[in-house]
Amino acid sequence: MWGLVAAGLFALTGYLAGSAVGHLGLMGHPLALRTTHCWTTGPSTTSRGGSTGGDWDCTGLAASGGRTHRITATGFTSYPVSMPVRVAQEPWGSWVPVDQGGWNKAGRALSPLVPLALAVTFARWTLISYRGWRNSRRLPTGSSE
């Protein structure tokens, strides 16, 4: 049981690390996106009846290697007012805005550490349980330990 939880947390750590690579602009070269059209993914309703603002997705033109590409970037927290907007590609191919603020960058960089610490803890419990089970099978018959 603990092993399955540890495996899930290791997978979450990998996802958060890959997302951080994209949002911090560490993979490849971030591009300058000149947005031509943006739309919201829709507000969601909270349990108290209020609404939260949705994320923005934008499409536009970005120049790379002397050629212009039309790309769609997802996950803007507000309508991108500044032109152009820096975007980078995540390892799985989607384009996301590059984090600008210091706190955003620090939070994004440290986010994989929490599930990693929990995954190591659960993996350790799994190993301890397995060793206890394995050693209990080696006891002589009639032993109380």
C-alpha atoms as a printed R data frame, in Angstrom:
    type eleno elety resid chain resno       x       y       z
1   ATOM     1    CA   MET     A     1   0.000   0.000   0.000
2   ATOM     2    CA   TRP     A     2   2.721   2.473   0.994
3   ATOM     3    CA   GLY     A     3   4.609   1.572  -2.177
4   ATOM     4    CA   LEU     A     4   1.678   2.622  -4.379
5   ATOM     5    CA   VAL     A     5   1.413   5.930  -2.561
6   ATOM     6    CA   ALA     A     6   5.167   6.450  -2.962
7   ATOM     7    CA   ALA     A     7   4.992   5.644  -6.687
8   ATOM     8    CA   GLY     A     8   2.157   8.147  -7.161
9   ATOM     9    CA   LEU     A     9   4.071  10.832  -5.281
10  ATOM    10    CA   PHE     A    10   7.204  10.164  -7.360
11  ATOM    11    CA   ALA     A    11   5.060  10.597 -10.507
12  ATOM    12    CA   LEU     A    12   3.641  13.864  -9.133
13  ATOM    13    CA   THR     A    13   7.184  15.041  -8.402
14  ATOM    14    CA   GLY     A    14   8.174  14.325 -11.997
15  ATOM    15    CA   TYR     A    15   5.169  16.225 -13.337
16  ATOM    16    CA   LEU     A    16   5.837  19.247 -11.108
17  ATOM    17    CA   ALA     A    17   9.522  19.245 -12.043
18  ATOM    18    CA   GLY     A    18   8.670  19.158 -15.760
19  ATOM    19    CA   SER     A    19   6.137  21.919 -15.319
20  ATOM    20    CA   ALA     A    20   8.696  24.001 -13.424
21  ATOM    21    CA   VAL     A    21  11.196  23.552 -16.256
22  ATOM    22    CA   GLY     A    22   8.664  25.027 -18.675
23  ATOM    23    CA   HIS     A    23   7.385  27.840 -16.468
24  ATOM    24    CA   LEU     A    24  10.904  28.919 -15.550
25  ATOM    25    CA   GLY     A    25  12.040  28.910 -19.184
26  ATOM    26    CA   LEU     A    26  14.841  26.407 -18.582
27  ATOM    27    CA   MET     A    27  14.129  24.162 -21.569
28  ATOM    28    CA   GLY     A    28  15.147  25.398 -24.986
29  ATOM    29    CA   HIS     A    29  14.873  29.089 -25.732
30  ATOM    30    CA   PRO     A    30  11.868  31.068 -24.502
31  ATOM    31    CA   LEU     A    31  10.072  32.809 -27.352
32  ATOM    32    CA   ALA     A    32   8.417  36.194 -27.513
33  ATOM    33    CA   LEU     A    33   4.737  35.626 -28.306
34  ATOM    34    CA   ARG     A    34   2.772  38.460 -29.903
35  ATOM    35    CA   THR     A    35  -0.774  37.556 -28.979
36  ATOM    36    CA   THR     A    36  -3.463  37.964 -31.608
37  ATOM    37    CA   HIS     A    37  -6.384  36.338 -29.826
38  ATOM    38    CA   CYS     A    38  -7.026  35.340 -26.191
39  ATOM    39    CA   TRP     A    39  -9.935  33.534 -24.576
40  ATOM    40    CA   THR     A    40 -10.747  32.452 -21.082
41  ATOM    41    CA   THR     A    41 -11.193  28.820 -20.158
42  ATOM    42    CA   GLY     A    42 -14.240  29.870 -18.170
43  ATOM    43    CA   PRO     A    43 -14.819  30.833 -14.591
44  ATOM    44    CA   SER     A    44 -15.509  28.082 -12.133
45  ATOM    45    CA   THR     A    45 -18.125  28.270  -9.415
46  ATOM    46    CA   THR     A    46 -17.029  27.766  -5.828
47  ATOM    47    CA   SER     A    47 -18.986  25.785  -3.241
48  ATOM    48    CA   ARG     A    48 -20.235  29.050  -1.749
49  ATOM    49    CA   GLY     A    49 -21.755  30.243  -5.021
50  ATOM    50    CA   GLY     A    50 -18.978  32.681  -5.908
51  ATOM    51    CA   SER     A    51 -16.903  32.481  -9.029
52  ATOM    52    CA   THR     A    52 -13.195  32.409  -9.614
53  ATOM    53    CA   GLY     A    53 -11.550  33.791 -12.701
54  ATOM    54    CA   GLY     A    54 -10.468  31.180 -15.177
55  ATOM    55    CA   ASP     A    55  -7.126  30.888 -16.903
56  ATOM    56    CA   TRP     A    56  -6.469  32.562 -20.219
57  ATOM    57    CA   ASP     A    57  -5.273  30.793 -23.352
58  ATOM    58    CA   CYS     A    58  -3.718  32.881 -26.111
59  ATOM    59    CA   THR     A    59  -2.683  32.261 -29.670
60  ATOM    60    CA   GLY     A    60  -0.269  34.375 -31.624
61  ATOM    61    CA   LEU     A    61   2.913  34.595 -33.620
62  ATOM    62    CA   ALA     A    62   6.390  33.819 -32.318
63  ATOM    63    CA   ALA     A    63   9.626  34.121 -34.252
64  ATOM    64    CA   SER     A    64  12.221  31.366 -33.988
65  ATOM    65    CA   GLY     A    65  15.232  30.804 -36.186
66  ATOM    66    CA   GLY     A    66  14.161  33.423 -38.709
67  ATOM    67    CA   ARG     A    67  10.723  31.805 -39.180
68  ATOM    68    CA   THR     A    68   7.404  32.814 -37.683
69  ATOM    69    CA   HIS     A    69   5.270  30.137 -36.003
70  ATOM    70    CA   ARG     A    70   1.670  30.280 -34.824
71  ATOM    71    CA   ILE     A    71   1.507  28.818 -31.319
72  ATOM    72    CA   THR     A    72  -1.061  28.586 -28.546
73  ATOM    73    CA   ALA     A    73   0.068  29.189 -24.974
74  ATOM    74    CA   THR     A    74  -2.086  28.080 -22.045
75  ATOM    75    CA   GLY     A    75  -2.239  28.999 -18.385
76  ATOM    76    CA   PHE     A    76  -2.089  32.783 -18.240
77  ATOM    77    CA   THR     A    77  -3.512  33.934 -14.899
78  ATOM    78    CA   SER     A    78  -4.640  37.264 -16.352
79  ATOM    79    CA   TYR     A    79  -5.101  38.781 -19.777
80  ATOM    80    CA   PRO     A    80  -1.590  39.391 -21.180
81  ATOM    81    CA   VAL     A    81  -1.362  43.152 -21.506
82  ATOM    82    CA   SER     A    82   2.331  43.518 -22.260
83  ATOM    83    CA   MET     A    83   3.613  42.828 -25.738
84  ATOM    84    CA   PRO     A    84   5.342  40.527 -26.430
85  ATOM    85    CA   VAL     A    85   4.869  37.842 -23.765
86  ATOM    86    CA   ARG     A    86   7.654  35.365 -22.995
87  ATOM    87    CA   VAL     A    87   6.552  31.746 -23.408
88  ATOM    88    CA   ALA     A    88   8.462  28.479 -23.116
89  ATOM    89    CA   GLN     A    89   7.722  24.879 -23.967
90  ATOM    90    CA   GLU     A    90   7.143  22.208 -21.330
91  ATOM    91    CA   PRO     A    91   8.755  18.779 -21.846
92  ATOM    92    CA   TRP     A    92   5.444  17.322 -23.105
93  ATOM    93    CA   GLY     A    93   5.052  20.008 -25.778
94  ATOM    94    CA   SER     A    94   2.561  22.567 -24.457
95  ATOM    95    CA   TRP     A    95   3.493  26.251 -24.398
96  ATOM    96    CA   VAL     A    96   3.187  28.146 -21.104
97  ATOM    97    CA   PRO     A    97   4.011  31.686 -19.956
98  ATOM    98    CA   VAL     A    98   7.371  32.134 -18.253
99  ATOM    99    CA   ASP     A    99   7.050  33.177 -14.601
100 ATOM   100    CA   GLN     A   100   8.248  36.725 -14.007
101 ATOM   101    CA   GLY     A   101   8.080  37.446 -10.261
102 ATOM   102    CA   GLY     A   102  10.662  36.294  -7.754
103 ATOM   103    CA   TRP     A   103   8.110  34.628  -5.477
104 ATOM   104    CA   ASN     A   104   6.502  32.864  -8.431
105 ATOM   105    CA   LYS     A   105   9.875  31.541  -9.567
106 ATOM   106    CA   ALA     A   106  10.827  30.388  -6.069
107 ATOM   107    CA   GLY     A   107   7.482  28.681  -5.509
108 ATOM   108    CA   ARG     A   108   7.633  26.955  -8.888
109 ATOM   109    CA   ALA     A   109  11.216  25.773  -8.295
110 ATOM   110    CA   LEU     A   110  10.462  24.448  -4.794
111 ATOM   111    CA   SER     A   111   7.084  22.864  -5.594
112 ATOM   112    CA   PRO     A   112   8.505  19.405  -6.506
113 ATOM   113    CA   LEU     A   113  10.269  19.139  -3.137
114 ATOM   114    CA   VAL     A   114   7.124  18.599  -1.033
115 ATOM   115    CA   PRO     A   115   5.849  15.500  -2.873
116 ATOM   116    CA   LEU     A   116   9.438  14.261  -3.180
117 ATOM   117    CA   ALA     A   117   9.916  14.373   0.587
118 ATOM   118    CA   LEU     A   118   6.613  12.571   1.117
119 ATOM   119    CA   ALA     A   119   7.495   9.989  -1.558
120 ATOM   120    CA   VAL     A   120  10.825   9.247   0.110
121 ATOM   121    CA   THR     A   121   9.053   8.839   3.446
122 ATOM   122    CA   PHE     A   122   6.476   6.417   2.030
123 ATOM   123    CA   ALA     A   123   9.166   4.505   0.119
124 ATOM   124    CA   ARG     A   124  11.123   4.173   3.336
125 ATOM   125    CA   TRP     A   125   8.040   2.834   5.169
126 ATOM   126    CA   THR     A   126   7.554   0.366   2.336
127 ATOM   127    CA   LEU     A   127  11.129  -0.844   2.663
128 ATOM   128    CA   ILE     A   128  10.858  -1.150   6.452
129 ATOM   129    CA   SER     A   129   7.609  -3.108   6.139
130 ATOM   130    CA   TYR     A   130   9.096  -5.399   3.501
131 ATOM   131    CA   ARG     A   131  12.171  -6.090   5.618
132 ATOM   132    CA   GLY     A   132   9.979  -6.869   8.624
133 ATOM   133    CA   TRP     A   133   7.833  -9.234   6.550
134 ATOM   134    CA   ARG     A   134  10.888 -10.917   5.035
135 ATOM   135    CA   ASN     A   135  12.603 -11.344   8.398
136 ATOM   136    CA   SER     A   136   9.428 -12.709  10.023
137 ATOM   137    CA   ARG     A   137   9.436 -15.564   7.513
138 ATOM   138    CA   ARG     A   138  12.948 -16.597   8.607
139 ATOM   139    CA   LEU     A   139  12.076 -17.132  12.252
140 ATOM   140    CA   PRO     A   140  12.065 -20.715  13.435
141 ATOM   141    CA   THR     A   141   8.685 -22.362  13.963
142 ATOM   142    CA   GLY     A   142   7.330 -21.742  17.457
143 ATOM   143    CA   SER     A   143   9.392 -18.585  17.992
144 ATOM   144    CA   SER     A   144   7.591 -15.644  19.546
145 ATOM   145    CA   GLU     A   145   9.582 -12.911  17.867
